[in-house]
């Protein structure tokens, strides 16, 4: 598998998809050899130098720890890395929606991690979407958004549970409905009950939830507390003084109010009932 670039940037930047294309070589996509880094640095748009959030070293250390700690089961790295990536970056949703940011992280900072995590043994290559794809497919953006959607206020433990199931995060991140916090927490609870566990079952449940949401407003069934934007602004502002992200315990996210427990319970019960009649390919309904 490829090694990290010889030239690592000190700070994150912005890399357009067009500028990234020449570096997505067959050698890289086959996991043979990556670029050296020098030429790529010439086409990167820098981010403000006075912002400590763009330092590369903490992120490099995280991905290296993930590759070492999960060398025997690379898919398990998602559940470990997602909350720590979210806590280490401290970016807003608006910033996280910038694909050029993720392009740079994947190609300039950690192409070796992308290759390690997403090399397909059956196809003998890496899908280029993992370097510069949609936010729900790109190697690092999918983890950040999973952490953002599934955290319960400052508690990242639901993120670990969600990211432990590849089918759930793949299906959930493609749907806007997951932005409703009680829905995200209820999905984790349903998963914990063992009610829907296979890819087909999760996709069937998500389809049923999405369809029901067209006629049933989940905000009415399961109300949520409005987010206080000042909490997130303060969390971002404290990035410079924040301690390193812990490796053996979960970090602490923005100190937002957790999702009302009553709402989570109501939706968990509702989704459990919904799953009983959800169309799941290969399953025969009784009754």
C-alpha positions as CSV (number, residue, x, y, z in Angstrom):
1,X,0.0,0.0,0.0
2,X,1.1,3.6,-0.6
3,X,3.1,5.7,1.9
4,X,2.3,9.2,3.0
5,X,3.5,12.0,0.7
6,X,7.1,13.0,1.0
7,X,6.0,16.6,1.2
8,X,3.2,17.2,3.8
9,X,1.7,20.6,4.0
10,X,1.7,22.3,7.4
11,X,-1.8,23.7,7.0
12,X,-5.0,22.6,5.3
13,X,-6.1,24.3,2.2
14,X,-8.7,24.2,-0.6
15,X,-8.2,22.0,-3.7
16,X,-10.7,22.1,-6.5
17,X,-11.8,18.8,-8.2
18,X,-10.3,20.0,-11.5
19,X,-6.9,20.7,-9.8
20,X,-7.1,17.3,-8.1
21,X,-7.7,15.3,-11.3
22,X,-4.0,15.1,-12.5
23,X,-3.0,13.6,-9.1
24,X,-5.6,10.8,-9.2
25,X,-3.3,8.6,-11.2
26,X,-3.8,4.9,-11.9
27,X,-0.8,4.3,-9.6
28,X,-2.6,6.0,-6.8
29,X,-6.0,4.4,-7.5
30,X,-4.4,1.0,-7.6
31,X,-2.7,1.7,-4.3
32,X,0.8,1.5,-5.7
33,X,2.2,4.9,-5.4
34,X,1.0,8.4,-4.5
35,X,2.3,11.8,-5.6
36,X,5.2,13.4,-3.8
37,X,3.2,16.4,-2.7
38,X,5.3,19.2,-4.0
39,X,3.5,19.8,-7.3
40,X,0.1,19.4,-5.6
41,X,1.0,22.2,-3.2
42,X,1.3,24.6,-6.1
43,X,-2.4,24.3,-7.0
44,X,-3.9,24.7,-3.5
45,X,-5.7,27.8,-2.3
46,X,-4.5,28.5,1.3
47,X,-6.8,29.1,4.2
48,X,-6.3,32.0,6.7
49,X,-2.9,31.6,8.4
50,X,-4.1,33.0,11.8
51,X,-6.6,30.2,12.3
52,X,-5.2,27.3,14.4
53,X,-7.8,24.9,13.2
54,X,-6.0,24.4,9.9
55,X,-2.9,22.8,11.3
56,X,-2.2,19.4,9.7
57,X,-0.2,17.7,12.4
58,X,-3.1,16.8,14.8
59,X,-5.0,15.2,11.9
60,X,-2.0,13.3,10.6
61,X,-1.4,11.9,14.0
62,X,-5.1,10.8,14.2
63,X,-5.1,8.9,10.9
64,X,-1.8,7.3,11.7
65,X,-3.1,6.1,15.1
66,X,-6.2,4.8,13.3
67,X,-4.2,2.8,10.8
68,X,-2.1,1.3,13.5
69,X,-4.9,0.6,16.0
70,X,-7.2,-1.0,13.4
71,X,-4.7,-2.7,11.1
72,X,-6.6,-6.0,11.5
73,X,-10.0,-4.6,10.8
74,X,-10.0,-1.3,8.8
75,X,-13.8,-0.8,8.7
76,X,-13.8,-0.5,12.5
77,X,-11.7,2.6,12.2
78,X,-14.7,4.6,11.2
79,X,-16.4,4.4,14.6
80,X,-13.1,5.4,16.3
81,X,-12.1,8.2,13.9
82,X,-15.4,9.9,13.2
83,X,-15.9,11.6,16.6
84,X,-12.3,12.4,17.0
85,X,-12.1,14.0,13.5
86,X,-15.2,16.1,14.3
87,X,-13.7,17.2,17.6
88,X,-10.3,17.9,16.2
89,X,-11.4,20.1,13.3
90,X,-14.1,22.2,15.0
91,X,-15.6,23.5,11.8
92,X,-19.1,24.8,11.1
93,X,-21.6,23.0,8.8
94,X,-21.0,25.7,6.3
95,X,-17.3,25.0,6.3
96,X,-17.9,21.3,6.2
97,X,-20.0,21.7,3.1
98,X,-16.9,22.9,1.2
99,X,-15.8,19.9,-0.9
100,X,-12.5,21.6,-1.8
101,X,-11.5,21.3,1.9
102,X,-12.0,17.6,2.0
103,X,-10.3,17.1,-1.4
104,X,-7.2,18.7,0.1
105,X,-7.3,16.6,3.3
106,X,-7.6,13.4,1.3
107,X,-5.1,14.0,-1.4
108,X,-2.5,16.3,0.2
109,X,-2.6,15.2,3.9
110,X,-3.7,11.6,4.0
111,X,-3.9,9.8,0.7
112,X,-2.3,6.8,2.4
113,X,-5.2,6.6,4.8
114,X,-7.7,6.8,2.0
115,X,-5.9,3.9,0.2
116,X,-5.7,1.9,3.5
117,X,-9.3,2.3,4.4
118,X,-11.0,2.1,1.0
119,X,-8.8,-0.1,-1.2
120,X,-11.1,-2.8,-2.7
121,X,-9.6,-6.2,-2.7
122,X,-12.2,-7.4,-5.2
123,X,-11.6,-4.5,-7.7
124,X,-8.0,-4.0,-6.8
125,X,-8.4,-0.3,-6.8
126,X,-9.8,2.7,-4.8
127,X,-12.9,4.5,-6.0
128,X,-11.9,8.1,-6.8
129,X,-15.0,9.2,-4.9
130,X,-13.2,8.5,-1.7
131,X,-10.8,11.3,-2.6
132,X,-13.1,13.9,-4.2
133,X,-16.6,12.5,-4.1
134,X,-19.9,13.6,-2.7
135,X,-20.0,14.5,1.0
136,X,-21.6,11.2,1.9
137,X,-19.0,9.2,0.0
138,X,-15.7,11.0,0.4
139,X,-13.4,9.4,2.9
140,X,-13.3,12.1,5.6
141,X,-16.4,14.2,4.9
142,X,-18.6,11.2,5.5
143,X,-17.1,10.6,8.9
144,X,-17.4,14.3,9.9
145,X,-21.0,14.5,8.8
146,X,-21.9,11.2,10.5
147,X,-20.5,12.6,13.8
148,X,-22.4,15.9,13.3
149,X,-25.7,14.1,12.6
150,X,-25.5,11.4,15.2
151,X,-23.9,13.2,18.2
152,X,-26.3,13.9,21.0
153,X,-25.2,17.4,22.0
154,X,-21.7,17.0,23.4
155,X,-22.0,13.2,23.6
156,X,-20.4,11.3,20.8
157,X,-21.3,7.8,22.0
158,X,-24.3,7.5,19.5
159,X,-21.7,8.3,16.7
160,X,-19.7,5.3,17.7
161,X,-22.8,3.1,17.5
162,X,-24.0,4.5,14.2
163,X,-20.6,4.3,12.5
164,X,-20.2,0.7,13.7
165,X,-22.8,-0.1,11.0
166,X,-21.7,0.8,7.5
167,X,-25.2,0.3,6.0
168,X,-26.7,2.8,8.5
169,X,-24.4,5.6,7.8
170,X,-24.4,5.0,4.1
171,X,-28.2,5.1,4.0
172,X,-28.7,7.8,6.5
173,X,-26.3,10.4,5.1
174,X,-28.1,10.3,1.8
175,X,-31.3,11.5,3.4
176,X,-32.1,15.0,4.7
177,X,-34.4,13.5,7.3
178,X,-31.5,12.6,9.4
179,X,-30.9,16.2,10.2
180,X,-33.8,15.9,12.7
181,X,-32.0,15.1,15.9
182,X,-34.6,12.8,17.5
183,X,-34.7,10.8,14.3
184,X,-31.0,10.3,14.3
185,X,-31.0,9.2,18.0
186,X,-34.0,6.9,17.5
187,X,-32.2,5.2,14.6
188,X,-29.3,4.4,16.9
189,X,-31.7,3.0,19.5
190,X,-33.5,0.8,17.0
191,X,-30.1,-0.5,15.8
192,X,-29.2,-1.2,19.5
193,X,-32.4,-3.2,19.9
194,X,-31.2,-5.5,17.1
195,X,-34.5,-4.8,15.2
196,X,-32.8,-3.8,11.9
197,X,-29.3,-4.9,11.4
198,X,-28.7,-6.1,7.8
199,X,-28.2,-3.8,4.8
200,X,-31.6,-4.8,3.4
201,X,-33.4,-4.3,6.7
202,X,-31.8,-0.9,7.3
203,X,-32.6,0.3,3.8
204,X,-36.2,-0.9,4.1
205,X,-36.5,0.9,7.4
206,X,-35.0,4.1,6.1
207,X,-37.3,4.0,3.0
208,X,-40.3,3.6,5.3
209,X,-39.2,6.4,7.6
210,X,-38.7,8.7,4.6
211,X,-42.1,7.9,3.1
212,X,-43.9,8.3,6.4
213,X,-42.1,11.6,6.9
214,X,-43.9,12.9,3.8
215,X,-47.2,12.7,5.6
216,X,-46.2,12.8,9.2
217,X,-44.2,15.7,10.5
218,X,-41.7,14.3,12.9
219,X,-41.2,17.6,14.6
220,X,-44.8,17.3,15.9
221,X,-44.4,13.7,17.0
222,X,-41.0,14.2,18.5
223,X,-40.2,17.8,19.3
224,X,-36.6,19.0,19.6
225,X,-34.9,21.9,21.4
226,X,-33.7,24.6,19.0
227,X,-29.9,24.8,18.8
228,X,-28.1,27.7,20.3
229,X,-25.7,29.0,17.6
230,X,-23.6,30.7,20.3
231,X,-22.6,27.4,21.7
232,X,-21.1,26.3,18.4
233,X,-19.4,29.6,17.9
234,X,-17.8,29.4,21.3
235,X,-16.7,25.8,20.7
236,X,-15.0,26.8,17.4
237,X,-13.4,29.9,19.1
238,X,-11.9,27.7,21.7
239,X,-10.0,25.5,19.2
240,X,-6.6,27.1,19.9
241,X,-6.8,26.3,23.6
242,X,-8.5,22.9,23.3
243,X,-6.5,19.9,24.5
244,X,-5.4,17.2,22.1
245,X,-8.2,14.8,21.1
246,X,-8.1,11.8,23.5
247,X,-7.3,8.4,22.0
248,X,-8.7,6.0,24.7
249,X,-11.8,7.9,25.7
250,X,-14.4,9.9,23.7
251,X,-13.8,13.6,23.1
252,X,-16.4,16.2,24.2
253,X,-18.4,18.0,21.5
254,X,-20.2,21.4,21.5
255,X,-22.0,21.8,24.8
256,X,-25.5,21.8,23.2
257,X,-28.6,20.6,25.0
258,X,-29.1,16.9,24.3
259,X,-32.2,15.6,22.4
260,X,-35.3,15.4,24.7
261,X,-35.5,11.9,25.9
262,X,-39.3,11.8,25.5
263,X,-38.9,12.5,21.8
264,X,-36.3,9.8,21.3
265,X,-38.4,7.2,23.1
266,X,-41.5,8.2,21.1
267,X,-39.7,7.9,17.7
268,X,-37.9,4.7,18.7
269,X,-41.2,3.0,19.4
270,X,-42.7,4.4,16.3
271,X,-39.9,3.3,14.1
272,X,-40.0,-0.2,15.7
273,X,-43.6,-0.5,14.7
274,X,-42.9,1.0,11.3
275,X,-40.3,-1.7,10.6
276,X,-42.8,-4.5,11.2
277,X,-44.5,-3.5,8.0
278,X,-41.6,-2.0,6.1
279,X,-40.9,-3.6,2.7
280,X,-37.7,-5.5,3.1
281,X,-36.4,-7.5,0.1
282,X,-36.3,-11.2,0.9
283,X,-38.5,-10.9,4.0
284,X,-42.0,-12.5,4.2
285,X,-44.4,-10.6,6.5
286,X,-46.5,-12.7,8.8
287,X,-50.2,-12.2,9.4
